Structure formats: structure tokens, C-alpha cells
Amino acid sequence: MTDPRRTEHVHPQYTHLDTLPTTELVQAFADDQLGAVQAVQKAGASIAAAVDAALPRLERGGRLVYAGAGTSGRLGVLDATELTPTFSWPAERAVPLIAGGERAIRQAVEGAEDSFDLGIKDAQAAQLGPDDILIGIAASGTTPYVLGALQAARDAGALTIAMANNPGAPILNAAQCGILLDTGPEIISGSTRLKAGTAQKITLNTISSALMVRLGKVYGNLMVDVKATNTKLEGRAVRLVQHATERDEATARTALEEAKGSVKTAIVMLELGLKAREAEELLGRHGGHARAALQEKP
């Protein structure tokens, strides 16, 4: 009996993969990954709908909650973790749930992904509410753990988003916003850490980054809410202020010091000739959106 899940099929193009010279082997892997980009492009309308549905909930203080197993779960952990240094997103508002818990980030936890009840339990433990968003991720689209988490999220009134790599996948029907990333068979049959995982990574990047743009954490294409936690990021913060204001390095550094490291506040200070407190108040009146603040005459 043939498995209906395309991610489980044997790729007809690479039946002699193990015989290829190294240069051709590398090229084959790279070429096959292009299918991930194409799948995301085809899902553009569904991804945009998910962003638009999630935004009002985050504006009311909701959280992004991710649920997955194996590669999909680890990608959720990665996306949640990177939001804080990139956008100063509060860590408590990006909650990754992975079948098997933290141990599963580094090693397989046998059977965890097969438990519908564990998915319900983990999602309930996160105390989901109506302003939260749960993103269920599963290449197969059939993972019981993810289906359980989606069920618990729906019961709590949270927005549910699901992404899967197989047409007709159950998790797509179990969510309010279903995103099909139809990547087809893998170059190494069944290894969805390859282009299926790549398509998921691109989609998670796109959803969370688009939301951060809409929430005012980007000015132009500058990450003005970056959290400068090391020397590299401190230097980036200075360059961002310089780029946005066309000031010299010394001026940018001084403004950043007065703004307690806030790139956004420093930009508004320099552009409008304000003190740090005045710039913060102006940004506050505009929901943290630098562009809107800069358009107001102080």
C-alpha cells in the first residue's frame, strides 16, 4: 500500500544518489532545496492571511506559541528564541512547545510525538487564552502531538495556525489558518529535515518577521528594536542610528547612551531634536511605530 503522504515517497530523480561524485552530490542537495522556496511562494496568500489574523491578538498582548515534534519542533524553538535578540520581543511572549520537552531539542524522545494527549497537556500547561496564537508545525501533517495542541488551543479560544508539507493533511483542517507547503518527496526519501524543514523555516521567519514589522519593530528595513547584548550588536545599533539619521558615529553613540540603548528612541531624538524621555513619550503615543512618531510635529 502506497503512503498517501508525498513526503514519504521515494524521489524518482535521485535513485542513484549514493553513486554521485561529491561535486554533483552537493549540487543535487542545493538544487532540490529550491523546491522549498517555490512551495513557500505558492503559499503566499495563506501566509499573509495568517499574519493578518494574528496581528490584532498580538497588539492586545497575546503570545506566539509554537507546537511541533522532531525537526518541526526544533524549528519552532529556534524561531521563538530568536525573536528576543532581534526585536526585543519579550521571551515570555514566544513559547515553544516540543514533543518530549527540552531534552528533545538535542535527542529523539521516542513516542512523544505520537501522543495526542501529551499535545493537549503541554498546550494546556501554557495557559492559552483568546489573544494567543498557536502555530502547529508538522511535515507529515498527521503528528498526534500537534493535533492535540491544536485541539487545546481551539478549546481555549486561541487563534490556530498550522503548516504541513502534504496536501489534505489533518492539521491543516484542524486549524483556522492552514498553510500547505507542498515540497513533495525528499532527495533522501522521508528525511523531512531537508526541503520540508527548509520550507517550514522560511515560513516561520516570514510570519514572525512580518508580524514584527506590523508591530513597529522595523523602521524602513532597519531592526530598530534590536537588543544589543554583545559587542557585535552594539556596533550594529550605532550603525543603524547613523544610517537612519545620517549622523556621525560619535553623535549616534551619545544618543544611544541617552536612550539606554534603544535604537528607535535614539533615531527619534536625533531627527526631531528631542530628549530621550520626550522621544519615548512620542513613540508611546504611536504604539512604538517610529515612522508615525517622526511624522508628528513635536
C-alpha positions as CSV (number, residue, x, y, z in Angstrom):
1,M,0.0,0.0,0.0
2,T,1.4,3.4,-1.0
3,D,1.6,6.0,1.7
4,P,-0.6,9.0,0.6
5,R,1.9,11.5,2.2
6,R,4.1,12.8,-0.6
7,T,6.9,13.5,1.9
8,E,7.2,9.7,2.4
9,H,7.5,8.9,-1.3
10,V,10.8,7.9,-2.9
11,H,12.1,10.7,-5.1
12,P,12.3,9.3,-8.7
13,Q,15.1,11.7,-9.7
14,Y,17.8,10.6,-7.2
15,T,17.7,6.8,-7.1
16,H,21.5,6.7,-7.6
17,L,22.3,9.4,-5.1
18,D,25.0,7.3,-3.4
19,T,26.9,7.0,-6.6
20,L,27.3,10.7,-7.4
21,P,30.7,12.4,-7.3
22,T,30.9,14.9,-4.4
23,T,30.5,18.0,-6.5
24,E,27.4,16.5,-8.1
25,L,26.1,15.3,-4.8
26,V,26.4,18.8,-3.3
27,Q,24.7,20.3,-6.4
28,A,21.9,17.9,-6.1
29,F,21.2,18.8,-2.5
30,A,21.3,22.5,-3.3
31,D,19.1,22.2,-6.4
32,D,16.4,20.2,-4.5
33,Q,16.2,22.9,-1.8
34,L,14.8,25.3,-4.5
35,G,11.6,23.3,-4.1
36,A,11.3,24.8,-0.6
37,V,11.3,28.4,-1.8
38,Q,8.8,27.5,-4.5
39,A,6.4,25.9,-2.0
40,V,6.5,29.0,0.2
41,Q,5.9,31.3,-2.7
42,K,2.8,29.3,-3.7
43,A,1.6,29.5,-0.1
44,G,2.0,33.3,0.0
45,A,-1.7,34.1,0.3
46,S,-2.3,31.6,3.1
47,I,0.8,33.0,5.0
48,A,-0.4,36.6,4.6
49,A,-3.9,35.6,5.9
50,A,-2.3,34.1,9.0
51,V,-0.3,37.2,9.6
52,D,-3.3,39.4,9.3
53,A,-5.3,37.2,11.6
54,A,-2.5,37.1,14.3
55,L,-1.7,40.8,14.4
56,P,-4.7,42.1,16.4
57,R,-4.2,39.4,19.0
58,L,-0.5,40.4,19.5
59,E,-1.5,44.1,19.6
60,R,-3.7,43.2,22.6
61,G,-0.8,41.5,24.3
62,G,-1.1,37.9,23.1
63,R,1.7,35.4,22.7
64,L,3.1,33.3,19.9
65,V,3.1,29.7,20.9
66,Y,4.7,27.0,18.7
67,A,4.0,23.3,18.8
68,G,5.9,20.6,16.9
69,A,7.9,17.4,17.1
70,G,11.4,16.5,15.9
71,T,12.7,18.9,13.2
72,S,9.5,20.8,13.2
73,G,9.5,21.3,16.9
74,R,13.2,22.4,16.9
75,L,12.4,25.0,14.2
76,G,9.7,26.3,16.4
77,V,12.1,26.6,19.3
78,L,14.6,28.4,17.0
79,D,12.0,31.0,15.8
80,A,10.7,31.7,19.3
81,T,14.2,32.1,20.7
82,E,15.5,34.5,18.0
83,L,12.6,37.0,18.4
84,T,14.1,38.4,21.6
85,P,17.6,39.5,20.5
86,T,16.3,40.6,17.0
87,F,13.2,42.5,18.0
88,S,13.4,42.8,21.8
89,W,10.2,40.6,21.9
90,P,9.6,39.5,25.5
91,A,10.7,35.9,25.9
92,E,7.6,35.1,27.8
93,R,5.5,36.0,24.7
94,A,7.2,33.4,22.5
95,V,6.6,30.0,23.9
96,P,7.9,26.9,22.1
97,L,6.3,23.5,22.8
98,I,8.2,20.5,21.6
99,A,7.1,16.8,22.0
100,G,9.4,15.4,24.7
101,G,10.3,18.7,26.2
102,E,13.7,20.4,26.3
103,R,15.5,17.1,26.0
104,A,14.0,16.6,22.6
105,I,15.9,19.6,21.3
106,R,19.1,17.6,21.3
107,Q,17.9,14.0,21.1
108,A,14.9,12.0,19.9
109,V,12.3,11.2,22.6
110,E,10.7,8.0,21.4
111,G,6.9,8.0,21.3
112,A,6.4,11.6,22.4
113,E,5.2,12.8,19.0
114,D,2.6,10.0,18.9
115,S,0.7,11.2,21.9
116,F,-2.3,13.3,21.2
117,D,-2.9,13.7,25.0
118,L,0.6,15.0,25.6
119,G,0.0,17.7,23.0
120,I,-3.2,18.7,24.9
121,K,-1.4,18.6,28.2
122,D,1.5,20.8,27.0
123,A,-0.8,23.3,25.4
124,Q,-3.0,23.5,28.5
125,A,0.1,24.0,30.7
126,A,0.9,27.1,28.6
127,Q,-2.4,28.5,29.8
128,L,-3.5,29.7,26.4
129,G,-6.1,32.5,26.1
130,P,-8.1,34.2,23.4
131,D,-5.3,36.6,22.4
132,D,-2.7,33.9,21.9
133,I,-1.7,32.3,18.7
134,L,-0.7,28.6,18.4
135,I,1.3,27.6,15.4
136,G,1.3,23.9,14.8
137,I,4.1,22.5,12.6
138,A,4.4,19.0,11.1
139,A,5.8,18.0,7.8
140,S,3.6,14.9,7.6
141,G,0.6,16.9,8.9
142,T,-0.5,13.9,10.8
143,T,1.5,14.2,14.1
144,P,-0.8,13.4,17.0
145,Y,1.1,15.7,19.4
146,V,0.5,18.7,17.2
147,L,-3.2,17.7,16.6
148,G,-3.6,17.6,20.4
149,A,-2.0,21.0,20.9
150,L,-4.3,22.5,18.2
151,Q,-7.3,21.0,19.9
152,A,-6.4,22.5,23.2
153,A,-5.7,25.9,21.6
154,R,-9.1,25.9,19.9
155,D,-10.8,25.0,23.2
156,A,-9.1,28.0,24.8
157,G,-10.2,30.3,22.1
158,A,-6.7,31.0,20.7
159,L,-6.0,31.5,17.0
160,T,-4.7,28.4,15.4
161,I,-2.3,28.3,12.5
162,A,-0.9,25.1,11.0
163,M,1.7,24.3,8.4
164,A,2.3,20.9,6.8
165,N,4.0,19.6,3.7
166,N,1.3,17.3,2.4
167,P,-2.0,18.1,0.7
168,G,-5.0,17.2,2.7
169,A,-3.0,16.9,6.0
170,P,-5.2,16.6,9.1
171,I,-3.5,19.5,10.9
172,L,-4.4,21.9,8.1
173,N,-8.1,21.1,8.6
174,A,-7.7,21.3,12.4
175,A,-6.5,25.0,12.3
176,Q,-8.2,28.3,11.4
177,C,-5.3,29.2,9.1
178,G,-3.8,26.3,7.2
179,I,-0.6,26.7,5.3
180,L,0.3,24.0,2.8
181,L,4.0,23.8,1.9
182,D,3.8,21.1,-0.8
183,T,7.5,20.2,-1.1
184,G,7.0,16.7,-2.4
185,P,9.4,13.7,-1.9
186,E,12.8,14.4,-0.3
187,I,16.1,13.8,-2.1
188,I,16.8,11.3,0.8
189,S,13.5,9.6,1.0
190,G,11.4,10.6,4.0
191,S,14.1,12.9,5.5
192,T,11.9,15.9,6.1
193,R,14.8,17.8,7.8
194,L,15.7,18.7,4.2
195,K,13.4,20.8,1.9
196,A,10.3,20.3,4.0
197,G,12.1,21.7,7.0
198,T,13.6,24.5,4.9
199,A,10.1,25.5,3.8
200,Q,8.9,25.5,7.4
201,K,11.9,27.6,8.4
202,I,11.2,30.2,5.7
203,T,7.6,30.3,6.6
204,L,8.2,30.8,10.3
205,N,10.7,33.5,9.5
206,T,8.2,35.2,7.3
207,I,5.3,35.0,9.7
208,S,7.2,36.2,12.8
209,S,9.2,38.9,10.9
210,A,6.1,40.2,9.1
211,L,4.3,40.5,12.4
212,M,7.3,42.4,13.9
213,V,7.2,44.8,11.0
214,R,3.5,45.4,11.5
215,L,4.1,45.9,15.3
216,G,6.5,48.8,14.6
217,K,9.7,46.9,15.4
218,V,11.2,47.8,12.0
219,Y,11.7,51.3,10.5
220,G,12.2,51.1,6.8
221,N,14.1,47.8,6.8
222,L,16.1,48.6,9.9
223,M,15.7,46.4,13.0
224,V,15.2,49.4,15.3
225,D,14.2,47.2,18.3
226,V,17.4,45.1,18.2
227,K,18.6,44.1,21.7
228,A,22.3,45.0,21.9
229,T,23.6,42.2,24.1
230,N,27.1,41.9,22.8
231,T,29.8,43.9,21.1
232,K,28.7,43.0,17.6
233,L,25.1,44.1,18.3
234,E,26.3,47.3,20.0
235,G,28.2,48.2,16.8
236,R,25.1,47.3,14.7
237,A,23.0,49.6,16.9
238,V,25.3,52.5,16.3
239,R,25.4,51.9,12.5
240,L,21.6,51.7,12.4
241,V,21.2,55.1,14.1
242,Q,23.9,56.5,11.7
243,H,22.1,55.1,8.7
244,A,18.7,56.4,9.7
245,T,19.8,59.8,10.7
246,E,22.9,60.4,8.6
247,R,24.8,61.5,11.8
248,D,28.4,60.7,12.6
249,E,29.4,57.8,14.9
250,A,30.0,60.0,18.0
251,T,26.6,61.6,17.8
252,A,24.9,58.2,17.3
253,R,26.7,56.7,20.3
254,T,25.8,59.7,22.5
255,A,22.2,59.5,21.5
256,L,22.1,55.7,22.1
257,E,23.6,56.2,25.6
258,E,20.9,58.7,26.5
259,A,18.3,56.4,25.0
260,K,19.6,53.5,27.2
261,G,20.5,51.5,24.0
262,S,17.2,52.0,22.2
263,V,17.9,52.4,18.5
264,K,14.3,53.6,17.9
265,T,14.4,56.2,20.6
266,A,17.8,57.5,19.5
267,I,16.6,57.9,15.9
268,V,13.5,59.9,17.0
269,M,15.7,62.0,19.4
270,L,18.1,63.0,16.7
271,E,15.6,63.5,13.9
272,L,13.3,65.7,16.0
273,G,15.7,67.3,18.4
274,L,14.1,65.7,21.5
275,K,15.3,64.5,24.8
276,A,15.2,60.7,25.4
277,R,12.1,61.0,27.7
278,E,10.3,63.1,25.1
279,A,11.1,60.7,22.3
280,E,9.9,57.7,24.4
281,E,6.6,59.5,25.1
282,L,6.1,60.4,21.5
283,L,6.8,56.7,20.5
284,G,4.4,55.6,23.2
285,R,1.6,57.7,21.7
286,H,2.2,56.0,18.4
287,G,2.3,52.4,19.7
288,G,6.1,52.2,19.2
289,H,6.0,53.0,15.5
290,A,9.0,55.2,14.6
291,R,7.6,56.3,11.2
292,A,4.4,57.5,12.7
293,A,6.2,59.3,15.5
294,L,8.5,61.0,13.1
295,Q,5.6,62.4,11.1
296,E,4.2,64.1,14.2
297,K,5.4,67.7,14.8
298,P,6.5,67.8,18.5
